[in-house]
Amino acid sequence: MNNRLRELREQNGITQEDLAAQVKVSRQTIISLEKGKYNPSIGLAYSLAKVFHLTIEEIFIFEEGEE
């Protein structure tokens, strides 16, 4: 699943460490999300969307056929 997390974080001047603290995960989790190596739980996706005042769909791009 692709995402705009890094782009949004940088546009808002938020460090990986700060974002991790806001959504109560490790910095490593944010790194993995930004690299597309980890898909978030629905709860984490919702928390991230709240930080940026966006919907989950505006951050995470799910392509048909992805499992």
mmCIF file of the N, C-alpha and C atoms, coordinates in Angstrom:
data_MODEL
# 
_entry.id   MODEL 
# 
loop_
_atom_site.group_PDB 
_atom_site.id 
_atom_site.type_symbol 
_atom_site.label_atom_id 
_atom_site.label_alt_id 
_atom_site.label_comp_id 
_atom_site.label_asym_id 
_atom_site.label_entity_id 
_atom_site.label_seq_id 
_atom_site.pdbx_PDB_ins_code 
_atom_site.Cartn_x 
_atom_site.Cartn_y 
_atom_site.Cartn_z 
_atom_site.occupancy 
_atom_site.B_iso_or_equiv 
_atom_site.pdbx_formal_charge 
_atom_site.auth_seq_id 
_atom_site.auth_comp_id 
_atom_site.auth_asym_id 
_atom_site.auth_atom_id 
_atom_site.pdbx_PDB_model_num 
ATOM 1   N N  . MET A 1 1  ? 0.850  -1.169 0.000  1.00 0.00 ? 1  MET A N  1 
ATOM 2   C CA . MET A 1 1  ? 0.000  0.000  0.000  1.00 0.00 ? 1  MET A CA 1 
ATOM 3   C C  . MET A 1 1  ? 0.899  1.236  0.000  1.00 0.00 ? 1  MET A C  1 
ATOM 4   N N  . ASN A 1 2  ? 0.643  2.134  -0.904 1.00 0.00 ? 2  ASN A N  1 
ATOM 5   C CA . ASN A 1 2  ? 1.395  3.382  -0.973 1.00 0.00 ? 2  ASN A CA 1 
ATOM 6   C C  . ASN A 1 2  ? 0.791  4.389  0.002  1.00 0.00 ? 2  ASN A C  1 
ATOM 7   N N  . ASN A 1 3  ? 1.587  5.390  0.369  1.00 0.00 ? 3  ASN A N  1 
ATOM 8   C CA . ASN A 1 3  ? 1.067  6.424  1.248  1.00 0.00 ? 3  ASN A CA 1 
ATOM 9   C C  . ASN A 1 3  ? 1.803  7.741  1.020  1.00 0.00 ? 3  ASN A C  1 
ATOM 10  N N  . ARG A 1 4  ? 1.212  8.801  1.531  1.00 0.00 ? 4  ARG A N  1 
ATOM 11  C CA . ARG A 1 4  ? 1.765  10.150 1.412  1.00 0.00 ? 4  ARG A CA 1 
ATOM 12  C C  . ARG A 1 4  ? 2.330  10.628 2.745  1.00 0.00 ? 4  ARG A C  1 
ATOM 13  N N  . LEU A 1 5  ? 2.617  9.707  3.634  1.00 0.00 ? 5  LEU A N  1 
ATOM 14  C CA . LEU A 1 5  ? 2.991  10.058 4.994  1.00 0.00 ? 5  LEU A CA 1 
ATOM 15  C C  . LEU A 1 5  ? 4.225  10.952 5.055  1.00 0.00 ? 5  LEU A C  1 
ATOM 16  N N  . ARG A 1 6  ? 5.284  10.570 4.384  1.00 0.00 ? 6  ARG A N  1 
ATOM 17  C CA . ARG A 1 6  ? 6.509  11.371 4.415  1.00 0.00 ? 6  ARG A CA 1 
ATOM 18  C C  . ARG A 1 6  ? 6.266  12.767 3.855  1.00 0.00 ? 6  ARG A C  1 
ATOM 19  N N  . GLU A 1 7  ? 5.593  12.830 2.719  1.00 0.00 ? 7  GLU A N  1 
ATOM 20  C CA . GLU A 1 7  ? 5.277  14.115 2.089  1.00 0.00 ? 7  GLU A CA 1 
ATOM 21  C C  . GLU A 1 7  ? 4.503  15.019 3.049  1.00 0.00 ? 7  GLU A C  1 
ATOM 22  N N  . LEU A 1 8  ? 3.476  14.477 3.676  1.00 0.00 ? 8  LEU A N  1 
ATOM 23  C CA . LEU A 1 8  ? 2.652  15.265 4.589  1.00 0.00 ? 8  LEU A CA 1 
ATOM 24  C C  . LEU A 1 8  ? 3.433  15.685 5.829  1.00 0.00 ? 8  LEU A C  1 
ATOM 25  N N  . ARG A 1 9  ? 4.229  14.771 6.338  1.00 0.00 ? 9  ARG A N  1 
ATOM 26  C CA . ARG A 1 9  ? 5.028  15.063 7.529  1.00 0.00 ? 9  ARG A CA 1 
ATOM 27  C C  . ARG A 1 9  ? 5.998  16.208 7.238  1.00 0.00 ? 9  ARG A C  1 
ATOM 28  N N  . GLU A 1 10 ? 6.683  16.129 6.107  1.00 0.00 ? 10 GLU A N  1 
ATOM 29  C CA . GLU A 1 10 ? 7.653  17.168 5.748  1.00 0.00 ? 10 GLU A CA 1 
ATOM 30  C C  . GLU A 1 10 ? 6.967  18.504 5.461  1.00 0.00 ? 10 GLU A C  1 
ATOM 31  N N  . GLN A 1 11 ? 5.819  18.476 4.793  1.00 0.00 ? 11 GLN A N  1 
ATOM 32  C CA . GLN A 1 11 ? 5.079  19.711 4.510  1.00 0.00 ? 11 GLN A CA 1 
ATOM 33  C C  . GLN A 1 11 ? 4.670  20.426 5.792  1.00 0.00 ? 11 GLN A C  1 
ATOM 34  N N  . ASN A 1 12 ? 4.416  19.646 6.828  1.00 0.00 ? 12 ASN A N  1 
ATOM 35  C CA . ASN A 1 12 ? 3.960  20.203 8.099  1.00 0.00 ? 12 ASN A CA 1 
ATOM 36  C C  . ASN A 1 12 ? 5.091  20.419 9.096  1.00 0.00 ? 12 ASN A C  1 
ATOM 37  N N  . GLY A 1 13 ? 6.330  20.154 8.676  1.00 0.00 ? 13 GLY A N  1 
ATOM 38  C CA . GLY A 1 13 ? 7.473  20.384 9.544  1.00 0.00 ? 13 GLY A CA 1 
ATOM 39  C C  . GLY A 1 13 ? 7.499  19.500 10.778 1.00 0.00 ? 13 GLY A C  1 
ATOM 40  N N  . ILE A 1 14 ? 7.038  18.264 10.630 1.00 0.00 ? 14 ILE A N  1 
ATOM 41  C CA . ILE A 1 14 ? 6.980  17.327 11.748 1.00 0.00 ? 14 ILE A CA 1 
ATOM 42  C C  . ILE A 1 14 ? 8.086  16.285 11.578 1.00 0.00 ? 14 ILE A C  1 
ATOM 43  N N  . THR A 1 15 ? 8.855  16.040 12.609 1.00 0.00 ? 15 THR A N  1 
ATOM 44  C CA . THR A 1 15 ? 9.887  15.008 12.539 1.00 0.00 ? 15 THR A CA 1 
ATOM 45  C C  . THR A 1 15 ? 9.255  13.637 12.716 1.00 0.00 ? 15 THR A C  1 
ATOM 46  N N  . GLN A 1 16 ? 9.983  12.608 12.309 1.00 0.00 ? 16 GLN A N  1 
ATOM 47  C CA . GLN A 1 16 ? 9.509  11.243 12.522 1.00 0.00 ? 16 GLN A CA 1 
ATOM 48  C C  . GLN A 1 16 ? 9.285  10.988 14.009 1.00 0.00 ? 16 GLN A C  1 
ATOM 49  N N  . GLU A 1 17 ? 10.201 11.476 14.830 1.00 0.00 ? 17 GLU A N  1 
ATOM 50  C CA . GLU A 1 17 ? 10.103 11.308 16.280 1.00 0.00 ? 17 GLU A CA 1 
ATOM 51  C C  . GLU A 1 17 ? 8.837  11.963 16.837 1.00 0.00 ? 17 GLU A C  1 
ATOM 52  N N  . ASP A 1 18 ? 8.556  13.185 16.392 1.00 0.00 ? 18 ASP A N  1 
ATOM 53  C CA . ASP A 1 18 ? 7.366  13.896 16.865 1.00 0.00 ? 18 ASP A CA 1 
ATOM 54  C C  . ASP A 1 18 ? 6.086  13.208 16.419 1.00 0.00 ? 18 ASP A C  1 
ATOM 55  N N  . LEU A 1 19 ? 6.051  12.765 15.176 1.00 0.00 ? 19 LEU A N  1 
ATOM 56  C CA . LEU A 1 19 ? 4.866  12.074 14.677 1.00 0.00 ? 19 LEU A CA 1 
ATOM 57  C C  . LEU A 1 19 ? 4.652  10.776 15.449 1.00 0.00 ? 19 LEU A C  1 
ATOM 58  N N  . ALA A 1 20 ? 5.724  10.043 15.670 1.00 0.00 ? 20 ALA A N  1 
ATOM 59  C CA . ALA A 1 20 ? 5.628  8.794  16.429 1.00 0.00 ? 20 ALA A CA 1 
ATOM 60  C C  . ALA A 1 20 ? 5.051  9.050  17.812 1.00 0.00 ? 20 ALA A C  1 
ATOM 61  N N  . ALA A 1 21 ? 5.518  10.105 18.470 1.00 0.00 ? 21 ALA A N  1 
ATOM 62  C CA . ALA A 1 21 ? 5.022  10.431 19.811 1.00 0.00 ? 21 ALA A CA 1 
ATOM 63  C C  . ALA A 1 21 ? 3.539  10.796 19.782 1.00 0.00 ? 21 ALA A C  1 
ATOM 64  N N  . GLN A 1 22 ? 3.125  11.523 18.755 1.00 0.00 ? 22 GLN A N  1 
ATOM 65  C CA . GLN A 1 22 ? 1.721  11.944 18.657 1.00 0.00 ? 22 GLN A CA 1 
ATOM 66  C C  . GLN A 1 22 ? 0.770  10.761 18.498 1.00 0.00 ? 22 GLN A C  1 
ATOM 67  N N  . VAL A 1 23 ? 1.213  9.730  17.787 1.00 0.00 ? 23 VAL A N  1 
ATOM 68  C CA . VAL A 1 23 ? 0.330  8.577  17.543 1.00 0.00 ? 23 VAL A CA 1 
ATOM 69  C C  . VAL A 1 23 ? 0.708  7.363  18.391 1.00 0.00 ? 23 VAL A C  1 
ATOM 70  N N  . LYS A 1 24 ? 1.662  7.569  19.303 1.00 0.00 ? 24 LYS A N  1 
ATOM 71  C CA . LYS A 1 24 ? 2.044  6.556  20.294 1.00 0.00 ? 24 LYS A CA 1 
ATOM 72  C C  . LYS A 1 24 ? 2.595  5.269  19.676 1.00 0.00 ? 24 LYS A C  1 
ATOM 73  N N  . VAL A 1 25 ? 3.531  5.440  18.736 1.00 0.00 ? 25 VAL A N  1 
ATOM 74  C CA . VAL A 1 25 ? 4.272  4.313  18.167 1.00 0.00 ? 25 VAL A CA 1 
ATOM 75  C C  . VAL A 1 25 ? 5.757  4.671  18.179 1.00 0.00 ? 25 VAL A C  1 
ATOM 76  N N  . SER A 1 26 ? 6.598  3.741  17.794 1.00 0.00 ? 26 SER A N  1 
ATOM 77  C CA . SER A 1 26 ? 8.031  4.012  17.744 1.00 0.00 ? 26 SER A CA 1 
ATOM 78  C C  . SER A 1 26 ? 8.388  4.763  16.453 1.00 0.00 ? 26 SER A C  1 
ATOM 79  N N  . ARG A 1 27 ? 9.527  5.423  16.485 1.00 0.00 ? 27 ARG A N  1 
ATOM 80  C CA . ARG A 1 27 ? 10.032 6.092  15.280 1.00 0.00 ? 27 ARG A CA 1 
ATOM 81  C C  . ARG A 1 27 ? 10.253 5.056  14.182 1.00 0.00 ? 27 ARG A C  1 
ATOM 82  N N  . GLN A 1 28 ? 10.690 3.861  14.562 1.00 0.00 ? 28 GLN A N  1 
ATOM 83  C CA . GLN A 1 28 ? 10.912 2.795  13.592 1.00 0.00 ? 28 GLN A CA 1 
ATOM 84  C C  . GLN A 1 28 ? 9.614  2.442  12.845 1.00 0.00 ? 28 GLN A C  1 
ATOM 85  N N  . THR A 1 29 ? 8.492  2.493  13.540 1.00 0.00 ? 29 THR A N  1 
ATOM 86  C CA . THR A 1 29 ? 7.201  2.232  12.888 1.00 0.00 ? 29 THR A CA 1 
ATOM 87  C C  . THR A 1 29 ? 6.922  3.286  11.828 1.00 0.00 ? 29 THR A C  1 
ATOM 88  N N  . ILE A 1 30 ? 7.195  4.547  12.140 1.00 0.00 ? 30 ILE A N  1 
ATOM 89  C CA . ILE A 1 30 ? 6.992  5.626  11.161 1.00 0.00 ? 30 ILE A CA 1 
ATOM 90  C C  . ILE A 1 30 ? 7.908  5.424  9.961  1.00 0.00 ? 30 ILE A C  1 
ATOM 91  N N  . ILE A 1 31 ? 9.151  5.061  10.216 1.00 0.00 ? 31 ILE A N  1 
ATOM 92  C CA . ILE A 1 31 ? 10.099 4.800  9.127  1.00 0.00 ? 31 ILE A CA 1 
ATOM 93  C C  . ILE A 1 31 ? 9.572  3.676  8.236  1.00 0.00 ? 31 ILE A C  1 
ATOM 94  N N  . SER A 1 32 ? 9.114  2.584  8.838  1.00 0.00 ? 32 SER A N  1 
ATOM 95  C CA . SER A 1 32 ? 8.600  1.441  8.074  1.00 0.00 ? 32 SER A CA 1 
ATOM 96  C C  . SER A 1 32 ? 7.364  1.820  7.266  1.00 0.00 ? 32 SER A C  1 
ATOM 97  N N  . LEU A 1 33 ? 6.496  2.625  7.855  1.00 0.00 ? 33 LEU A N  1 
ATOM 98  C CA . LEU A 1 33 ? 5.309  3.085  7.128  1.00 0.00 ? 33 LEU A CA 1 
ATOM 99  C C  . LEU A 1 33 ? 5.708  3.919  5.928  1.00 0.00 ? 33 LEU A C  1 
ATOM 100 N N  . GLU A 1 34 ? 6.624  4.867  6.129  1.00 0.00 ? 34 GLU A N  1 
ATOM 101 C CA . GLU A 1 34 ? 7.036  5.746  5.034  1.00 0.00 ? 34 GLU A CA 1 
ATOM 102 C C  . GLU A 1 34 ? 7.698  4.979  3.899  1.00 0.00 ? 34 GLU A C  1 
ATOM 103 N N  . LYS A 1 35 ? 8.400  3.905  4.223  1.00 0.00 ? 35 LYS A N  1 
ATOM 104 C CA . LYS A 1 35 ? 9.060  3.099  3.193  1.00 0.00 ? 35 LYS A CA 1 
ATOM 105 C C  . LYS A 1 35 ? 8.122  2.077  2.557  1.00 0.00 ? 35 LYS A C  1 
ATOM 106 N N  . GLY A 1 36 ? 6.891  1.993  3.057  1.00 0.00 ? 36 GLY A N  1 
ATOM 107 C CA . GLY A 1 36 ? 5.923  1.045  2.509  1.00 0.00 ? 36 GLY A CA 1 
ATOM 108 C C  . GLY A 1 36 ? 6.175  -0.385 2.932  1.00 0.00 ? 36 GLY A C  1 
ATOM 109 N N  . LYS A 1 37 ? 6.944  -0.586 4.000  1.00 0.00 ? 37 LYS A N  1 
ATOM 110 C CA . LYS A 1 37 ? 7.254  -1.935 4.468  1.00 0.00 ? 37 LYS A CA 1 
ATOM 111 C C  . LYS A 1 37 ? 6.266  -2.436 5.509  1.00 0.00 ? 37 LYS A C  1 
ATOM 112 N N  . TYR A 1 38 ? 5.339  -1.578 5.908  1.00 0.00 ? 38 TYR A N  1 
ATOM 113 C CA . TYR A 1 38 ? 4.410  -1.908 6.978  1.00 0.00 ? 38 TYR A CA 1 
ATOM 114 C C  . TYR A 1 38 ? 3.077  -1.254 6.683  1.00 0.00 ? 38 TYR A C  1 
ATOM 115 N N  . ASN A 1 39 ? 2.003  -2.003 6.798  1.00 0.00 ? 39 ASN A N  1 
ATOM 116 C CA . ASN A 1 39 ? 0.666  -1.447 6.650  1.00 0.00 ? 39 ASN A CA 1 
ATOM 117 C C  . ASN A 1 39 ? 0.094  -1.220 8.044  1.00 0.00 ? 39 ASN A C  1 
ATOM 118 N N  . PRO A 1 40 ? -0.442 -0.040 8.296  1.00 0.00 ? 40 PRO A N  1 
ATOM 119 C CA . PRO A 1 40 ? -0.927 0.273  9.638  1.00 0.00 ? 40 PRO A CA 1 
ATOM 120 C C  . PRO A 1 40 ? -2.242 -0.430 9.959  1.00 0.00 ? 40 PRO A C  1 
ATOM 121 N N  . SER A 1 41 ? -2.482 -0.594 11.247 1.00 0.00 ? 41 SER A N  1 
ATOM 122 C CA . SER A 1 41 ? -3.794 -1.048 11.683 1.00 0.00 ? 41 SER A CA 1 
ATOM 123 C C  . SER A 1 41 ? -4.783 0.082  11.384 1.00 0.00 ? 41 SER A C  1 
ATOM 124 N N  . ILE A 1 42 ? -6.057 -0.229 11.422 1.00 0.00 ? 42 ILE A N  1 
ATOM 125 C CA . ILE A 1 42 ? -7.059 0.804  11.165 1.00 0.00 ? 42 ILE A CA 1 
ATOM 126 C C  . ILE A 1 42 ? -6.986 1.891  12.234 1.00 0.00 ? 42 ILE A C  1 
ATOM 127 N N  . GLY A 1 43 ? -6.687 1.504  13.460 1.00 0.00 ? 43 GLY A N  1 
ATOM 128 C CA . GLY A 1 43 ? -6.561 2.484  14.538 1.00 0.00 ? 43 GLY A CA 1 
ATOM 129 C C  . GLY A 1 43 ? -5.408 3.437  14.312 1.00 0.00 ? 43 GLY A C  1 
ATOM 130 N N  . LEU A 1 44 ? -4.265 2.907  13.893 1.00 0.00 ? 44 LEU A N  1 
ATOM 131 C CA . LEU A 1 44 ? -3.102 3.749  13.626 1.00 0.00 ? 44 LEU A CA 1 
ATOM 132 C C  . LEU A 1 44 ? -3.365 4.640  12.413 1.00 0.00 ? 44 LEU A C  1 
ATOM 133 N N  . ALA A 1 45 ? -3.959 4.095  11.376 1.00 0.00 ? 45 ALA A N  1 
ATOM 134 C CA . ALA A 1 45 ? -4.279 4.891  10.187 1.00 0.00 ? 45 ALA A CA 1 
ATOM 135 C C  . ALA A 1 45 ? -5.202 6.052  10.562 1.00 0.00 ? 45 ALA A C  1 
ATOM 136 N N  . TYR A 1 46 ? -6.173 5.788  11.413 1.00 0.00 ? 46 TYR A N  1 
ATOM 137 C CA . TYR A 1 46 ? -7.099 6.824  11.866 1.00 0.00 ? 46 TYR A CA 1 
ATOM 138 C C  . TYR A 1 46 ? -6.358 7.902  12.667 1.00 0.00 ? 46 TYR A C  1 
ATOM 139 N N  . SER A 1 47 ? -5.474 7.475  13.566 1.00 0.00 ? 47 SER A N  1 
ATOM 140 C CA . SER A 1 47 ? -4.699 8.428  14.368 1.00 0.00 ? 47 SER A CA 1 
ATOM 141 C C  . SER A 1 47 ? -3.829 9.318  13.486 1.00 0.00 ? 47 SER A C  1 
ATOM 142 N N  . LEU A 1 48 ? -3.196 8.728  12.486 1.00 0.00 ? 48 LEU A N  1 
ATOM 143 C CA . LEU A 1 48 ? -2.365 9.507  11.565 1.00 0.00 ? 48 LEU A CA 1 
ATOM 144 C C  . LEU A 1 48 ? -3.217 10.495 10.771 1.00 0.00 ? 48 LEU A C  1 
ATOM 145 N N  . ALA A 1 49 ? -4.372 10.052 10.330 1.00 0.00 ? 49 ALA A N  1 
ATOM 146 C CA . ALA A 1 49 ? -5.274 10.937 9.582  1.00 0.00 ? 49 ALA A CA 1 
ATOM 147 C C  . ALA A 1 49 ? -5.695 12.129 10.441 1.00 0.00 ? 49 ALA A C  1 
ATOM 148 N N  . LYS A 1 50 ? -5.954 11.889 11.721 1.00 0.00 ? 50 LYS A N  1 
ATOM 149 C CA . LYS A 1 50 ? -6.343 12.975 12.628 1.00 0.00 ? 50 LYS A CA 1 
ATOM 150 C C  . LYS A 1 50 ? -5.223 14.002 12.778 1.00 0.00 ? 50 LYS A C  1 
ATOM 151 N N  . VAL A 1 51 ? -3.978 13.548 12.848 1.00 0.00 ? 51 VAL A N  1 
ATOM 152 C CA . VAL A 1 51 ? -2.845 14.466 12.986 1.00 0.00 ? 51 VAL A CA 1 
ATOM 153 C C  . VAL A 1 51 ? -2.827 15.462 11.830 1.00 0.00 ? 51 VAL A C  1 
ATOM 154 N N  . PHE A 1 52 ? -3.096 14.968 10.620 1.00 0.00 ? 52 PHE A N  1 
ATOM 155 C CA . PHE A 1 52 ? -3.013 15.815 9.430  1.00 0.00 ? 52 PHE A CA 1 
ATOM 156 C C  . PHE A 1 52 ? -4.369 16.400 9.006  1.00 0.00 ? 52 PHE A C  1 
ATOM 157 N N  . HIS A 1 53 ? -5.419 16.132 9.775  1.00 0.00 ? 53 HIS A N  1 
ATOM 158 C CA . HIS A 1 53 ? -6.763 16.628 9.473  1.00 0.00 ? 53 HIS A CA 1 
ATOM 159 C C  . HIS A 1 53 ? -7.216 16.187 8.078  1.00 0.00 ? 53 HIS A C  1 
ATOM 160 N N  . LEU A 1 54 ? -6.941 14.920 7.770  1.00 0.00 ? 54 LEU A N  1 
ATOM 161 C CA . LEU A 1 54 ? -7.315 14.332 6.485  1.00 0.00 ? 54 LEU A CA 1 
ATOM 162 C C  . LEU A 1 54 ? -8.071 13.036 6.735  1.00 0.00 ? 54 LEU A C  1 
ATOM 163 N N  . THR A 1 55 ? -8.609 12.468 5.668  1.00 0.00 ? 55 THR A N  1 
ATOM 164 C CA . THR A 1 55 ? -9.204 11.141 5.779  1.00 0.00 ? 55 THR A CA 1 
ATOM 165 C C  . THR A 1 55 ? -8.113 10.092 5.567  1.00 0.00 ? 55 THR A C  1 
ATOM 166 N N  . ILE A 1 56 ? -8.388 8.886  5.986  1.00 0.00 ? 56 ILE A N  1 
ATOM 167 C CA . ILE A 1 56 ? -7.438 7.790  5.784  1.00 0.00 ? 56 ILE A CA 1 
ATOM 168 C C  . ILE A 1 56 ? -7.117 7.646  4.301  1.00 0.00 ? 56 ILE A C  1 
ATOM 169 N N  . GLU A 1 57 ? -8.138 7.769  3.465  1.00 0.00 ? 57 GLU A N  1 
ATOM 170 C CA . GLU A 1 57 ? -7.961 7.605  2.019  1.00 0.00 ? 57 GLU A CA 1 
ATOM 171 C C  . GLU A 1 57 ? -7.088 8.683  1.396  1.00 0.00 ? 57 GLU A C  1 
ATOM 172 N N  . GLU A 1 58 ? -6.986 9.830  2.049  1.00 0.00 ? 58 GLU A N  1 
ATOM 173 C CA . GLU A 1 58 ? -6.138 10.905 1.533  1.00 0.00 ? 58 GLU A CA 1 
ATOM 174 C C  . GLU A 1 58 ? -4.663 10.674 1.869  1.00 0.00 ? 58 GLU A C  1 
ATOM 175 N N  . ILE A 1 59 ? -4.397 9.755  2.772  1.00 0.00 ? 59 ILE A N  1 
ATOM 176 C CA . ILE A 1 59 ? -3.017 9.440  3.156  1.00 0.00 ? 59 ILE A CA 1 
ATOM 177 C C  . ILE A 1 59 ? -2.564 8.108  2.573  1.00 0.00 ? 59 ILE A C  1 
ATOM 178 N N  . PHE A 1 60 ? -3.416 7.104  2.694  1.00 0.00 ? 60 PHE A N  1 
ATOM 179 C CA . PHE A 1 60 ? -3.058 5.750  2.258  1.00 0.00 ? 60 PHE A CA 1 
ATOM 180 C C  . PHE A 1 60 ? -3.777 5.416  0.968  1.00 0.00 ? 60 PHE A C  1 
ATOM 181 N N  . ILE A 1 61 ? -3.005 4.969  -0.028 1.00 0.00 ? 61 ILE A N  1 
ATOM 182 C CA . ILE A 1 61 ? -3.541 4.672  -1.349 1.00 0.00 ? 61 ILE A CA 1 
ATOM 183 C C  . ILE A 1 61 ? -3.559 3.172  -1.554 1.00 0.00 ? 61 ILE A C  1 
ATOM 184 N N  . PHE A 1 62 ? -4.772 2.618  -1.553 1.00 0.00 ? 62 PHE A N  1 
ATOM 185 C CA . PHE A 1 62 ? -4.942 1.180  -1.753 1.00 0.00 ? 62 PHE A CA 1 
ATOM 186 C C  . PHE A 1 62 ? -5.286 0.933  -3.207 1.00 0.00 ? 62 PHE A C  1 
ATOM 187 N N  . GLU A 1 63 ? -4.506 0.076  -3.836 1.00 0.00 ? 63 GLU A N  1 
ATOM 188 C CA . GLU A 1 63 ? -4.740 -0.251 -5.249 1.00 0.00 ? 63 GLU A CA 1 
ATOM 189 C C  . GLU A 1 63 ? -5.481 -1.579 -5.329 1.00 0.00 ? 63 GLU A C  1 
ATOM 190 N N  . GLU A 1 64 ? -6.431 -1.668 -6.222 1.00 0.00 ? 64 GLU A N  1 
ATOM 191 C CA . GLU A 1 64 ? -7.167 -2.919 -6.406 1.00 0.00 ? 64 GLU A CA 1 
ATOM 192 C C  . GLU A 1 64 ? -6.200 -4.058 -6.674 1.00 0.00 ? 64 GLU A C  1 
ATOM 193 N N  . GLY A 1 65 ? -6.475 -5.207 -6.090 1.00 0.00 ? 65 GLY A N  1 
ATOM 194 C CA . GLY A 1 65 ? -5.609 -6.366 -6.284 1.00 0.00 ? 65 GLY A CA 1 
ATOM 195 C C  . GLY A 1 65 ? -4.542 -6.508 -5.216 1.00 0.00 ? 65 GLY A C  1 
ATOM 196 N N  . GLU A 1 66 ? -4.348 -5.495 -4.375 1.00 0.00 ? 66 GLU A N  1 
ATOM 197 C CA . GLU A 1 66 ? -3.385 -5.598 -3.278 1.00 0.00 ? 66 GLU A CA 1 
ATOM 198 C C  . GLU A 1 66 ? -3.983 -6.460 -2.185 1.00 0.00 ? 66 GLU A C  1 
ATOM 199 N N  . GLU A 1 67 ? -3.177 -7.273 -1.625 1.00 0.00 ? 67 GLU A N  1 
ATOM 200 C CA . GLU A 1 67 ? -3.639 -8.146 -0.539 1.00 0.00 ? 67 GLU A CA 1 
ATOM 201 C C  . GLU A 1 67 ? -3.070 -7.685 0.758  1.00 0.00 ? 67 GLU A C  1 
# 
